[in-house]
């Protein structure tokens, strides 16, 4: 019924793939239930929950680093990593889930590359060989969670099958994430001072799972083809592992970059390579014990150069290793293809082609695969925005051991990817390596700069290059400004497409942030620059950043302690920071988005930014130590993301279309409008309030008062009187909420309506909902609840009545006027008749004021109580006939039971017979009010009572005078309580609740 | 005020003395001397003097450093404890409670590590104090219009304490005391359903031998569980438990006896056993006097009157519903009286009682019931086995069995 409706309504929603989302309900009531949607995949839907978790997780991370915008230079990255790695980013975003998923999986499997690996990760390279070997044997499936995967079992399976390499690719779409994730994940590692602090707690757990995952891997490998792989278990394990492995792939979706129309531009998988996978052997050593880590650390500290060397070396190693890997993958690719059909139609072919290439001995083939995937994803881009959000939340757990430091970077498909594919790469690498820090972050900025419109990929590369030089936020900000100018200029003079951007010289950067004052001024100068959190500045990452490139930069020595302390501080001040940054960042992004939107008309759906930003905002919070906390955060972040997702908005729009006329939906459309739209701001405001709320939960020490509840409250604008009830699955939309005056009319409409109870109940529920989301608590509220309670009583709908009653109790307690006495009586009757709990009874008796005891209705209820407690059926039915208000309705539900008790009592204590007329009278069958012993013959009543008696097994005889008599002795043995014939679960159309409830009591 | 006269030196001395006593008690595992140091709410002169000293010597944290140097755990117990004493003295009960809870948690942490039961007595004190302080804090909170939630917090702390005691070790004898504190909390909060889990582990866990517990705790335990049974109208079990409590309760504690009797009397009445009037007088349970009289004489009106007169008491203690059900016994008594009178007049026809006679009697008692209702009551009396016989509808006569027409309840409740 209602539920079904809701569902069906949602389905038509946005996604061609029929992806359905059940957004979380972050109603003002404070439930945030994260329900995730399900894709309507043909394949089984198992696993939803698991996958969801991943998603949530990811979201968390992503959101965490909202405040810090990182740019990532794919070019450099790929070069550095040597292994190619391409921006995976495009995939997730682009596709509806599946496409994204697949691609990312591929990448993950092949090249778990992490920018972090630059820093210390190089050590990992050594182990790559191990990794490969291992991968082959074990056939680890790395779980990738793209948006799609949660929904469809298929996705999972396929993943498992082809991801023997077992690295996780976590497609996180938001560049900001990079840091955060790094922090979070790495935390567990003792050696890793960088990462310190965030999620250290999780580590041991994850660890233990290692071995188990190993065992799993074997089956997975074997089953890969079959697709019947028990991925559920694996999933769980993976998720656990994931933390350990810390390989994170960040995908960024850039709506702006549709260079070729097919090729999504930026991708940057950020994989922080962390200890886990470095272990060649199947048994992972305890964290921190491995030598390579130490190497990493040392390399960090010493100099970039060392790193570079290391990288070069390793990268070579990688290349060498690759061929086998490629072979390995080949089989997997099939799976990929298999998946794709599910997701999207056209892609398959391309994929095949790609897979062929894969076979080639070169490591390059990997990248090829990637590209094929990219293609796939492309068509979906419109949809993708929606998905991107989701994807971002997804975490792809990697088998830590396997996750090698290889990265698939496909920066810009066209040019870059080709480069990547060719063997030429190795030469490339050493040069570019030194920049790891900035790679990741740069992407976002790149996005910011480039986002407005179609640009040649080279431009993008250029922008990314520029950003990669930036050491810190200040520089980045400045960079951004300048870039925007340059690009705008190029656009103006038409050189955008003609210029050789690859050759373009980089403009000088302002000095780095070592000078705080500078920073400040910079920040002032650059208005659009979000205020970055202090942590960003302190970040461990900075120092490593290009000493080579930027000579002026003072090498900031970030040592472990510093970092640790930072982490601690972060924990402590997270809340505060979030408040600020979350706000600002969100705002900032919004602006970004809006400009973007206004500039581009081509792109159908540009919403993702908002969501992204929200996610990122949340990211500031990632550093929770306990899983529980994380889960909570995840929960909220998901909820928020969902609430603000374009998909959701679209849905809302749909809804409003349904319920309201064009006018109303226009209001809704406003949401899509750029900048300054009050509604949009409201959303943001609300979102940030939610963040606060979430934070409140995280740290109980914060007072509830700190939450801006007003921001969460909606002021309705809908003028429609009639509105169907739909359970909110997201933050309420003002356009579909009716203001008080309209609600008053609606109430009147319901009261005077001639329609049936179901209709009225539905209407009243929607009124109640609107009242609740607007936090209206006044006499109107009371009236609505009273009306609904009465109607529910009339229909015997006790559950609904109970809801109203409990609300009323609260409202009356707040001193709002209403029919308090009437409802006290109902409450009393309810407890007396329908609850077995003696304590409830006397506590509600206790709570009666002495005034209340003088009220007729209450007196009646108390009299009913004493009749019931003594078993006085005569009195009970007398009261039944004379009940005030709707007391009768409540008593109705008890009548059957009372009659049966009475007839049992009579059969036992009367001899030899009882006239039917008497029974009819005392047991209330007669419609006439009985007075004394004048026996009124009421044919209807007699018939009814006879029927009832027979139905309950009574033995009736006719005596000499022709009067019907109950043979008590015979009856006492044969009486029984018949099963209610028409008892149905609540909700049947006839509302046969009477029977249902009677039986329940 | 007295504290004004304390010199800094004196304050210093007192505080160091207190700290020394505390740490000595712990290091020598002397529970008896530790116990009074924890009794914040006891208004003992010792703690008063400490509190005054703390208020004079505001920098007592410095003194604490020394204690902390010896043992960090000790510092974690003592710092909040001293703060608690200080806050309690100046009537800031919420602060006192919060500090005490911290201190108690630290203490519990240590307590878990002590294998012998030397500190059980001290833990009793902690359990008691946390409850008392929580009650005071809640009073303060609700007077400020805030949500009184501290008692709940105390409840969960006590659960933790229970967990630390419920083991095989020698400390398990302390479990019942904590259970009783929990009962007090839950009864006060009105969340008696939470008692069930504790009761289950006390009564079913093999580690506990009920007889092994101190009798003081056993009595308290039986008192509370008896009350619970009374609420559930399990009169037989309630009778057993409350009787146990009554018998084992130290007869010097008249207040305790009275509390037990308050619940035992309705239980006994429900199973047909009436107390002697002197008992009611002795323990000042006069609210039951008329109830008992009504039961003796079959005076329905008196019963209803008594219930109405003491409604608030009976509702508060939760026995109202139980007493209400005594009505049937009063009817039985009434009919029995009529039967006896009839028998005196004419033994041969005594077992047939005309309905109108009963109606007349009730009318005389000013209980407004018409003949249908009275007929119904007679049917119910027969149905519930308070009367043997049958009712003849045609002739409107109650026909009583010649043997034992009014069976006694004999310690069993009225069948339902």
Interface residues (C-beta under 8 A of the other chain):
Chain A: X838 X839 X841 X842 X843 X845 X846 X866 X869 X870 X871 X872 X873 X874 X875 X904 X905 X906 X908 X909 X910 X911 X912 X913 X914 X915 X918 X922 X930 X932 X933
Chain B: X190 X192 X231 X232 X233 X315 X316 X318 X320 X321 X324 X325 X327 X328 X370 X371 X372 X373 X375 X376 X377 X378 X379 X380 X381 X382 X383 X384 X390 X391 X392 X393 X394 X399
